[in-house]
Structures are given as C-alpha cells and as structure tokens.
Amino acid sequence: MAEELALLALDPTTGRHAPGTGSLLNACLAGLLVAELLIDATARAGDRDGTVVLTDRPRPASGTLGAAAEVVAESGPKIKAILSHMDRGLRQHTGAGTWDLAVAGLVAVGVVAPSSGGLRPRHDLLVPAAHHEVVARLQAAAAGDEALDPRTALVLSMTGPAHLLEVVSPQRAGRRHARRRIDQALDDTDLEPVGKIVRKVLADAAAAAAAGAAVTVVGSSG
C-alpha cells in the first residue's frame, strides 16, 4: 500500500512528489505501514483506543515492514508516537526514510528507475501502465459509492491528507463527493483509528508550525 501511494504521488513528468508535500507523505506512508501490520496480523489494536501492539506472529520478511514492526515495538503502543517516529526509526534500522523506502519498493519491481541523485532526486517512470492503473483505480474509488476493499480504502483515505485530491478527482465537479469518500473510507472499520491519527499528527504539526511563525513575526515586529 505504501508503494501504491508513492506511485500515486510521483509526478511522471518530474519524477518527484509535489514540492512541500514530503512531511505529509511521510505521515501517510507511516500510517499505511502500521495498517499493513494490522492487516497481516503482525500487530493488533491495543486495549486502549489509539494504540497498537505486536502479536506473536513472526515479523514480516519484507525489510521495510520488518523495520516498521521494530518501530512499533520501540515507540508504541500509541499510534501517534509510532507515526511520529516512523521516518527516523526506519532510517535507524535501514538507512533510508519512509518515502525513499516506498520508492525503493517500486524500483525493486521495475516500475521506476533508480534515483538519479542530487538534493531532490528524481525517479523515471519505466512502466506508465502501472501508474495509470493505480490512478484509474483510485479515481474510480473516489467517484463511486460501492463498498471498498480494505487496502483500497486505506490508500484512498490517505490521498486527502497527502494533498492528492486533484489526482484522484481531476474534475472539480466531482471533488465534493471525492472528499466525502476519502474522509469516510475507513469509517466503522478496525482501521479507522489509523486514518484519524494520521490527520491528528499532521494537524498538530501544522498548528506548531503556525505558532512558530507567529512567534517569529511578533518577535521581529519591534
């Protein structure tokens, strides 16, 4: 799921995600990694709302999911703390952050070319059909009214906080419906807390940034 969101966010023209969305994508990708552990029963919802704990199930064979499980063990049980630590924790365990690992998964299956390097590395799309398939499926999910499978619902739910509404709903006339689908994709499911806490983490970060900017302005106004 993390790779799907990364592919959705990757602009085929520039080979990068949109400027200024890195922290948003990291939080959403972290949420998808936690959700993947829950779906695979490597983790389960804790006894308290908004918590997750590992089960006795063997850790995932995937390097990224295995590392994500380690972050859950180290930073849990609160989902908010896990999400906030995920990028840093993955770097400690694998040497790469959340976005880079998601793109590395696309490189591993030959969908995009390895990074060309630089301060803002680009990744060339090698299989346009793969990108088109993901975009078309999420656009259909955003435009429809039918029940969604858990994985599609999860990826769709993250397109809002990741600022990908215009990708999944390119026509302005359909965006009100798409927003409702995105916001309600996880309602009444076991995965609903993950989506809510991703939004909470991002809202708290935005509020902190705004408060810091206000302090700077006030402090320099004299």
C-alpha positions as a Markdown table, in Angstrom:
| # | Residue | x | y | z |
|---|---|---|---|---|
| 1 | Met | 0.0 | 0.0 | 0.0 |
| 2 | Ala | 2.8 | 2.4 | 0.8 |
| 3 | Glu | 4.3 | 1.8 | -2.7 |
| 4 | Glu | 0.9 | 2.5 | -4.3 |
| 5 | Leu | 0.6 | 5.8 | -2.5 |
| 6 | Ala | 4.1 | 6.7 | -3.6 |
| 7 | Leu | 3.3 | 5.8 | -7.2 |
| 8 | Leu | 0.2 | 7.9 | -7.0 |
| 9 | Ala | 2.2 | 10.9 | -5.6 |
| 10 | Leu | 5.1 | 10.5 | -8.1 |
| 11 | Asp | 4.7 | 13.0 | -10.9 |
| 12 | Pro | 5.6 | 11.2 | -14.1 |
| 13 | Thr | 6.8 | 14.4 | -15.7 |
| 14 | Thr | 9.2 | 15.5 | -12.9 |
| 15 | Gly | 9.9 | 12.1 | -11.3 |
| 16 | Arg | 9.3 | 13.6 | -7.9 |
| 17 | His | 6.5 | 14.2 | -5.5 |
| 18 | Ala | 5.0 | 17.7 | -5.4 |
| 19 | Pro | 7.1 | 20.3 | -3.6 |
| 20 | Gly | 6.3 | 20.8 | 0.1 |
| 21 | Thr | 4.4 | 17.5 | 0.5 |
| 22 | Gly | 7.3 | 15.4 | 1.9 |
| 23 | Ser | 6.2 | 15.5 | 5.5 |
| 24 | Leu | 2.6 | 14.9 | 4.6 |
| 25 | Leu | 3.6 | 11.8 | 2.5 |
| 26 | Asn | 5.8 | 10.5 | 5.3 |
| 27 | Ala | 3.0 | 10.6 | 7.8 |
| 28 | Cys | 0.5 | 8.9 | 5.4 |
| 29 | Leu | 3.1 | 6.3 | 4.4 |
| 30 | Ala | 3.8 | 5.6 | 8.1 |
| 31 | Gly | 0.1 | 5.1 | 8.6 |
| 32 | Leu | -0.1 | 2.6 | 5.7 |
| 33 | Leu | 2.8 | 0.7 | 7.2 |
| 34 | Val | 1.1 | 0.4 | 10.5 |
| 35 | Ala | -2.1 | -0.6 | 8.8 |
| 36 | Glu | -0.3 | -3.3 | 6.8 |
| 37 | Leu | 1.0 | -4.8 | 10.0 |
| 38 | Leu | -2.6 | -4.8 | 11.4 |
| 39 | Ile | -4.0 | -6.4 | 8.2 |
| 40 | Asp | -1.3 | -9.1 | 8.3 |
| 41 | Ala | -1.9 | -9.7 | 12.0 |
| 42 | Thr | 1.7 | -8.9 | 12.8 |
| 43 | Ala | 0.1 | -6.3 | 15.1 |
| 44 | Arg | -3.3 | -5.8 | 16.7 |
| 45 | Ala | -5.2 | -2.9 | 18.2 |
| 46 | Gly | -4.3 | -2.4 | 21.8 |
| 47 | Asp | -6.6 | -2.5 | 24.8 |
| 48 | Arg | -6.7 | 1.3 | 24.7 |
| 49 | Asp | -8.1 | 3.3 | 21.8 |
| 50 | Gly | -5.4 | 4.6 | 19.5 |
| 51 | Thr | -2.9 | 2.0 | 20.4 |
| 52 | Val | -1.3 | -0.9 | 18.6 |
| 53 | Val | 0.9 | -3.8 | 19.8 |
| 54 | Leu | 2.8 | -6.5 | 18.1 |
| 55 | Thr | 1.5 | -10.1 | 18.2 |
| 56 | Asp | 3.4 | -13.4 | 18.5 |
| 57 | Arg | 3.3 | -13.7 | 14.7 |
| 58 | Pro | 6.8 | -13.8 | 13.1 |
| 59 | Arg | 8.0 | -10.5 | 11.8 |
| 60 | Pro | 7.4 | -9.8 | 8.1 |
| 61 | Ala | 10.0 | -10.9 | 5.6 |
| 62 | Ser | 9.9 | -7.5 | 3.9 |
| 63 | Gly | 12.8 | -5.4 | 5.1 |
| 64 | Thr | 10.5 | -2.3 | 5.3 |
| 65 | Leu | 7.7 | -4.0 | 7.1 |
| 66 | Gly | 10.1 | -5.7 | 9.4 |
| 67 | Ala | 11.7 | -2.4 | 10.2 |
| 68 | Ala | 8.3 | -0.8 | 10.7 |
| 69 | Ala | 7.5 | -3.6 | 13.2 |
| 70 | Glu | 10.6 | -2.7 | 15.1 |
| 71 | Val | 9.5 | 1.0 | 15.2 |
| 72 | Val | 6.1 | -0.2 | 16.7 |
| 73 | Ala | 8.0 | -2.2 | 19.3 |
| 74 | Glu | 10.3 | 0.7 | 20.2 |
| 75 | Ser | 7.8 | 3.6 | 20.1 |
| 76 | Gly | 4.4 | 2.1 | 20.8 |
| 77 | Pro | 1.9 | 1.4 | 21.9 |
| 78 | Lys | 0.4 | 4.8 | 21.0 |
| 79 | Ile | -0.2 | 5.0 | 17.2 |
| 80 | Lys | 0.6 | 8.8 | 17.3 |
| 81 | Ala | 4.0 | 8.2 | 18.8 |
| 82 | Ile | 4.7 | 5.4 | 16.3 |
| 83 | Leu | 3.8 | 7.6 | 13.3 |
| 84 | Ser | 5.8 | 10.5 | 14.6 |
| 85 | His | 8.9 | 8.3 | 15.0 |
| 86 | Met | 8.5 | 6.1 | 11.9 |
| 87 | Asp | 10.7 | 8.1 | 9.4 |
| 88 | Arg | 13.5 | 8.4 | 12.0 |
| 89 | Gly | 13.1 | 4.8 | 13.1 |
| 90 | Leu | 13.2 | 3.4 | 9.6 |
| 91 | Arg | 16.4 | 5.4 | 8.9 |
| 92 | Gln | 18.0 | 3.9 | 12.0 |
| 93 | His | 17.1 | 0.4 | 11.0 |
| 94 | Thr | 17.5 | 0.6 | 7.2 |
| 95 | Gly | 19.5 | 3.7 | 6.4 |
| 96 | Ala | 16.6 | 5.2 | 4.4 |
| 97 | Gly | 13.4 | 7.1 | 5.3 |
| 98 | Thr | 9.8 | 6.4 | 4.7 |
| 99 | Trp | 9.4 | 8.0 | 1.2 |
| 100 | Asp | 12.8 | 6.6 | 0.0 |
| 101 | Leu | 11.8 | 3.0 | 1.1 |
| 102 | Ala | 8.4 | 3.2 | -0.6 |
| 103 | Val | 10.1 | 4.3 | -3.9 |
| 104 | Ala | 12.7 | 1.6 | -3.4 |
| 105 | Gly | 9.9 | -0.9 | -3.5 |
| 106 | Leu | 8.8 | 0.5 | -6.9 |
| 107 | Val | 12.4 | 0.3 | -8.1 |
| 108 | Ala | 12.7 | -3.3 | -6.9 |
| 109 | Val | 9.7 | -4.4 | -9.1 |
| 110 | Gly | 11.0 | -2.4 | -12.1 |
| 111 | Val | 8.2 | 0.2 | -12.1 |
| 112 | Val | 10.6 | 3.2 | -11.8 |
| 113 | Ala | 14.3 | 3.7 | -12.4 |
| 114 | Pro | 16.7 | 4.1 | -9.5 |
| 115 | Ser | 17.2 | 7.6 | -8.3 |
| 116 | Ser | 19.4 | 9.9 | -10.4 |
| 117 | Gly | 20.7 | 11.5 | -7.2 |
| 118 | Gly | 21.0 | 15.2 | -6.2 |
| 119 | Leu | 19.4 | 17.2 | -3.5 |
| 120 | Arg | 15.9 | 16.4 | -4.9 |
| 121 | Pro | 16.4 | 13.0 | -6.6 |
| 122 | Arg | 14.1 | 12.1 | -9.5 |
| 123 | His | 12.8 | 8.7 | -10.4 |
| 124 | Asp | 12.0 | 7.9 | -14.0 |
| 125 | Leu | 8.7 | 6.0 | -14.6 |
| 126 | Leu | 9.5 | 2.9 | -16.5 |
| 127 | Val | 6.0 | 1.3 | -16.6 |
| 128 | Pro | 3.4 | 4.0 | -17.3 |
| 129 | Ala | 0.7 | 1.4 | -17.3 |
| 130 | Ala | 1.3 | 0.7 | -13.6 |
| 131 | His | 0.9 | 4.3 | -12.7 |
| 132 | His | -2.2 | 4.6 | -14.9 |
| 133 | Glu | -3.8 | 1.5 | -13.3 |
| 134 | Val | -3.3 | 2.8 | -9.7 |
| 135 | Val | -4.6 | 6.3 | -10.7 |
| 136 | Ala | -7.6 | 4.8 | -12.5 |
| 137 | Arg | -8.5 | 2.5 | -9.6 |
| 138 | Leu | -8.3 | 5.3 | -7.0 |
| 139 | Gln | -10.3 | 7.7 | -9.2 |
| 140 | Ala | -13.0 | 5.0 | -9.6 |
| 141 | Ala | -13.0 | 4.5 | -5.8 |
| 142 | Ala | -13.3 | 8.3 | -5.2 |
| 143 | Ala | -16.1 | 8.7 | -7.7 |
| 144 | Gly | -18.1 | 5.6 | -6.8 |
| 145 | Asp | -20.4 | 4.6 | -3.9 |
| 146 | Glu | -19.7 | 0.9 | -3.6 |
| 147 | Ala | -18.0 | -0.7 | -0.7 |
| 148 | Leu | -14.2 | -0.7 | -0.9 |
| 149 | Asp | -11.8 | -3.5 | -0.1 |
| 150 | Pro | -9.6 | -2.6 | 3.0 |
| 151 | Arg | -6.4 | -1.9 | 1.0 |
| 152 | Thr | -8.1 | 0.4 | -1.5 |
| 153 | Ala | -10.0 | 2.1 | 1.3 |
| 154 | Leu | -6.7 | 2.7 | 3.2 |
| 155 | Val | -4.9 | 4.2 | 0.2 |
| 156 | Leu | -7.9 | 6.3 | -0.7 |
| 157 | Ser | -8.1 | 7.6 | 2.9 |
| 158 | Met | -4.5 | 8.9 | 2.7 |
| 159 | Thr | -5.0 | 10.8 | -0.5 |
| 160 | Gly | -6.7 | 13.6 | 1.3 |
| 161 | Pro | -4.0 | 14.4 | 3.9 |
| 162 | Ala | -1.3 | 13.7 | 1.3 |
| 163 | His | -2.8 | 16.5 | -0.9 |
| 164 | Leu | -3.6 | 14.2 | -3.8 |
| 165 | Leu | -7.3 | 15.1 | -4.2 |
| 166 | Glu | -6.7 | 16.5 | -7.6 |
| 167 | Val | -5.0 | 13.3 | -8.7 |
| 168 | Val | -7.9 | 11.1 | -7.6 |
| 169 | Ser | -10.6 | 13.6 | -8.7 |
| 170 | Pro | -9.2 | 15.6 | -11.6 |
| 171 | Gln | -12.6 | 17.1 | -12.4 |
| 172 | Arg | -13.6 | 19.9 | -10.0 |
| 173 | Ala | -17.3 | 19.0 | -10.2 |
| 174 | Gly | -16.6 | 15.6 | -8.5 |
| 175 | Arg | -14.4 | 16.8 | -5.7 |
| 176 | Arg | -17.1 | 17.3 | -3.0 |
| 177 | His | -18.1 | 13.6 | -3.5 |
| 178 | Ala | -14.5 | 12.5 | -3.6 |
| 179 | Arg | -13.7 | 14.4 | -0.4 |
| 180 | Arg | -16.5 | 12.6 | 1.3 |
| 181 | Arg | -15.4 | 9.2 | 0.1 |
| 182 | Ile | -11.8 | 9.9 | 1.3 |
| 183 | Asp | -13.0 | 11.2 | 4.7 |
| 184 | Gln | -15.3 | 8.2 | 5.2 |
| 185 | Ala | -13.3 | 5.5 | 3.6 |
| 186 | Leu | -12.3 | 3.9 | 7.0 |
| 187 | Asp | -15.5 | 4.7 | 8.9 |
| 188 | Asp | -16.7 | 1.9 | 11.2 |
| 189 | Thr | -13.7 | -0.3 | 10.4 |
| 190 | Asp | -10.9 | -1.6 | 12.6 |
| 191 | Leu | -8.5 | 0.6 | 10.7 |
| 192 | Glu | -10.4 | 3.9 | 11.4 |
| 193 | Pro | -8.1 | 5.0 | 14.2 |
| 194 | Val | -5.0 | 4.9 | 11.9 |
| 195 | Gly | -6.6 | 7.3 | 9.5 |
| 196 | Lys | -7.8 | 9.6 | 12.3 |
| 197 | Ile | -4.4 | 9.7 | 14.0 |
| 198 | Val | -2.5 | 10.4 | 10.7 |
| 199 | Arg | -4.7 | 13.5 | 10.4 |
| 200 | Lys | -4.2 | 14.4 | 14.0 |
| 201 | Val | -0.4 | 14.2 | 13.6 |
| 202 | Leu | -0.5 | 16.4 | 10.6 |
| 203 | Ala | -2.9 | 18.9 | 12.2 |
| 204 | Asp | -0.6 | 19.1 | 15.3 |
| 205 | Ala | 2.4 | 19.7 | 13.1 |
| 206 | Ala | 0.6 | 22.4 | 11.1 |
| 207 | Ala | -0.5 | 24.1 | 14.4 |
| 208 | Ala | 3.0 | 24.0 | 15.8 |
| 209 | Ala | 4.4 | 25.5 | 12.6 |
| 210 | Ala | 1.8 | 28.3 | 12.6 |
| 211 | Ala | 2.6 | 29.1 | 16.2 |
| 212 | Gly | 6.3 | 29.2 | 15.5 |
| 213 | Ala | 5.7 | 31.5 | 12.6 |
| 214 | Ala | 3.5 | 33.8 | 14.7 |
| 215 | Val | 6.2 | 33.9 | 17.4 |
| 216 | Thr | 8.8 | 34.9 | 14.8 |
| 217 | Val | 6.6 | 37.7 | 13.4 |
| 218 | Val | 5.8 | 39.0 | 16.9 |
| 219 | Gly | 9.4 | 38.8 | 18.0 |
| 220 | Ser | 10.7 | 40.7 | 14.9 |
| 221 | Ser | 7.9 | 43.3 | 14.8 |
| 222 | Gly | 9.6 | 45.7 | 17.3 |
